[in-house]
Amino acid sequence: MRNLLRPVSAFLAFGFAALVAAVAPSAAQAQAPVWPDRAVKFVIPLGPGAGVDITARLLADKLSAKWGQPVVVENRPGGDSFVAITGVLSANDTHVLLFAPASTFTAHPLLHEKLPYNPKDLTPIARVTNTLIALGVPTEIGVSTVKELVEKTKAQPNKLNYASVTGANDLLFAAFLKTEKLEMAKVPYKDPVTAINDLSENRIQAFVGAYAIMRPRVQAGKVKVIALTNAEHAQALNDIPTAREAGFTSLELDGLVGLLGPKDMPLAMREKIAADIKQVLSDPEINAKLAATGQVVNPGTPKEFEAALNEQSGKVADIGRILGIKAAAQ
């Protein structure tokens, strides 16, 4: 009898073990952390009114409803974006994310001998939009094209000023000046909104920045946008040429905006966030609002955003070579 029971006991033991094995993954999945399980924060390295700020706030409202958790937008301008970036990295929290234009940090290796953070500690989550980046001039100076600005600058070397808020856009304009052999005085600013205010009053004569922050002054007739740096022509601003269309490829650089997080953020979590953002951006109402503020909806996965960042970093490195700037050691 004992011999007969042994196979049965063995079978029951095997069956129980198999049952445990089958149930265990389900239990583990049930206990896996749900994201988000509390408020999410989008940290922006620019002040209110910038293109990325407008985008972040529109997304935050929709994502908050979708995620069932508050999505807070926090502006931390200053310090050449170091304040925002180091704040996100020091938090080391998957609920505290950097929402930023790539141009604010891809140029850091060219602008600083030593960085207070390691760029590899930021991991791409989602590409969100392409900001329309504009070259604006005061309406008062009577310039309607890039060619006319070039001619006016050549006729008055070092008499005209351009605004610099640091970043890839400013290096782009500096490389343009060098390529075209132009002499224009640089005026540093901490905030692009302040720069736009001075541009509209003709205290500075050129600025490359997000169209969104120029738009109110353009509509008021105080600022004239003479070109967009983006590679693709903007249907929403059909009357404004790209830099390439204007004949100045040295002014070409896309405005790339996306979401980044801490380096150990799981890929599955990042892909979920990217998918949710893509779904929200498929809303025609959101599309229309972003188009009106100079944004081109262009959602992408973590890998697509990473590829776009690498492409922009390469272009910025080319700009550095034109300007003779040695990149900081990583």
N, C-alpha and C positions, 0 to 999 in steps of 0.2 A: 504493500500500500504506500509506504514511504517513497518507493521508487517511482510510483505513478504520480505522486504529488509533486515531486521535484520539477518535472517539465512544466506542470501547471503553474507552480510557484514562479518558475523562471519566466514563463510567458507573462504572468501577471506583473512581475517586476519590470519586464521589458516594456509592457504596455503602459505602466504607470510612468516610467522614465520618458517614454515617447510622448505621453500626454503632457508631462511637465515641460518637455522641450518645445512642444507645440504652443503651449499657453504662455511660456516665458516671454517670447518676443512681443506678444500682444500686451502683456503686463508692462513690459519695458516701454513699449510705445505709448501706453496710456500714461506712464509716469514721465515721459519726455517733456522738457520745458516747452511751453507754448510761447511763441513770440508774436506780438509783444504782450507781456504780462503786467505792464505798467506804462506810464507816460513815456512817449518818445520825444526826443529833442533834436531838432535840426539846428545846428550851429552854423551861422553864416559869417564869413570874414569881411562882409561889407555892411554899410549902414542901410537903414530903411530907404526904399525907393529904387534901389538898384534892381537890374533885371532879374537876378537870381533871387532876390528877396520877394519880388512879386510872384515868381514861379513857386517858390517854397510855400508861400502862404496859401496860394490856390490849392496846391497839392495837400497841404496839411489839413485843410478843412475836409476834403474828400477822404483822405486816408484815415483820419480820425473816426469818421463814420464807419469805414470799412473794417478797421482794426478793433473798434470798440474801446479805444484808449485815446487819451488826449495826445495830440501832436503839437508840440510847442516850437515856435520859431524864435530863436535867440540870436540877435545881432551882436557880434563881437568884432567890430572893425578896429583897425590900427595895428601897428607893429608888423606891417607887411604881411598880414595874415597869420603871423606867428601866434598871436593871442588866441585865435580861434583854433588853429591846428593843434597847438600844444594842449589847449584845454580839452579837446576831444581825446587826444592820446593819453593824457594823464587820467581821464575818467575811466579809460579802458572798459567801456560799458557798451554792449551791443544796442543799447537804447539811446546812446548819445552819439550822433552821427554828424559828419561834416557835409554840408550842402554848399557846394562851391563851384565857381568857374575855374576850370583847369588853369587858366592864365594867371591866377593868383599864386599858384605854387610851382608850376612847371619851370618858371624862370628863376626860382630861388637859387639853384646852383650857380647861376651866372651873376646874381646880385649880392651874394654873401660869401665870404671866405669860409665861414663855418656855419652850419645850420644847427639850431637848437632841437632838432628832431631828425629822425631817420625816415626819409621818404618811403622806405620799404615797410614801415610800420603802419602805413595807411593802405587799406585794401579796397579795391573798387567794388561797389555794390550794384550801381545802376547808372547808365547814361540816361539823362532826362531830356534835355533840350540842347539845341544849338542857339546860343544868343546871337542876335544880329549885332555885330560890332561896327560902329560907325566912326568915320572921320568927320568931325564937326568943326565948323568955323563960325565966327560971329557974322551974322547977316550984314552988319555994319561995314565990314571990310570989302564987300562987293565981289567976293570970290564965289564962283558957281561950279568949278571943276577942280580936280586935282592938278591938272596942267596949269590952271590959272594961279593956284596956290604956289606951285613950284616957281613960276615966273615971278610972282610977287616977292617970294622969299629971296630969289637970286638977285632981284633988284634992290633989296634992302637987307643985306647980310647982317645977322645978329640984331636986327631991329624988331623982329617978331618973336613972340614967346609961345612955347607949347607946354601943356600941363603933363606932369608925370606923377602917377599914383603908385608907381612900381608894379612890376609884373610883366608878363609876356607882351601885352599890348604896348607898353611903353618902350620895351626893347625893340619891338617891331617898328615903331615910329622912328626910333633912333637909328636903326639899320636903314630905314628908308631915306632918312636925311643924309646918311653917309653914302649910300648908293647913288643918290641924285646930286651929291656934292653941294648940299644945302647947309647953311649956318643959321640955326634958330636957337634962341636961349631957352634953357630948360627951367621950369618953375615947379618945384616939388609940392605935392599935396598929400594929405593923409586920407582924404575921402573924395571919391569921384563926384559926389553931389556938389560939394563945394567948388570943385573944378568947373563943373557945368555952369554954376552961378557966375563965376568969373568969366567964362567963355561968352556967356550971353551979354555981358557988360563990356566985352572987348578988352578986358584986362589981360587975357591970353588970346592967342589967335588960332590955336589948333589943339585938338584933343581927340584921342582915340579911346573910345569906351562904349559901353552898352547903349544901344539906341534907346532902350527903355527910359534911361535917366535923361536923355536929351529930348525925348518926345514932347514934354510939356513946353519946353523952350522953343522947339521947332514949330509947334502949333501956335505959339505966341508970336512967331515971326522974328525971334531974337537969335536963333541958331539955324545954320544951314548945313545939312548933311550932304557932303559932296561925293562920298563913296562908302561902300561897305567892304570890310576886309574878308568876309566869308567867301568860300570857294564857289558856292552855288548862288545864283541870282534869287533874291527874295521876292516871291510873288506878292507878299503883303506890302512890299515897298517897291513896286514895279518900276517907278520912275527914278530910282537911285541905282547907279551902276555898281558892280563889284569893282574892286581895285584892278583886277585883271581886265575887266571890260573897259576901265578907264585908261589902261595901258601901263599900269604900275604893279607888276607882280611882286615887287618887294614889299608891298603893303598887304599881302594875302596871308591870313591866318584865321582859322575857324574859331568861333566862340563855343567852347565845349563846357557844358554844365552837367554835374552829376553828384551822386551820393557816395561817400566813402566812410569806412568804419575801421575798427581796430583789426590788426593783422590776423588774429586768431578767430575771426568771425567765420563760422562754418559756411561752406559754399552753398549748402541747401538753404540756409537761412537767407543768404544774399540773393539767391535765385528767386526765392519766394517774394522778397521785397521788390525785386526788379519786375517780377510778373504782376504784382499788385499795382505798381506804378504805371506799367504799360496799360493795364486795364483802365485805370483812372484817366490816363491821357487819351484813351480812345473816345472819350466823351466829346462830342462836337462842341458843346458849350465851353468846355475847358480849352479846347483847341482854338476856338474863336477868341477867347479872352487872352490867351498867350500870344496869338498872332498879332493882336492889337497892341501888345506891349513889346513887340519886336523879338518874339521867341519863335523858333521853329521846332515843333514837337518831333523828337527823335529818340524815343526810348530804346534802351538796349540792355542786354544781359551783362553780368559781371565780366565775362570774357570779352564781349564787344566793347565795353567801356574801357577795359584794360588796353585793348588794341588801339583804341582812339587816343588814349593818354600817351601811349608809347609813340604814336605817330606825331602828336603835338610836341612831345619832348624832343623828338628828332629835329623838327622844324625850328624849335627854340635853340637847339644846339647849333644849327646852321646860322642862325642870327648871331649867336655868340661868336662864331668864327668870323663873321663879317665885321663885328665890332672889336674883335681881337681880345675877347674876354675869356679867361681861363676858368673853367667850371670848378666849383668847390669839390673837394674829395668826398666821396660818399662813404 
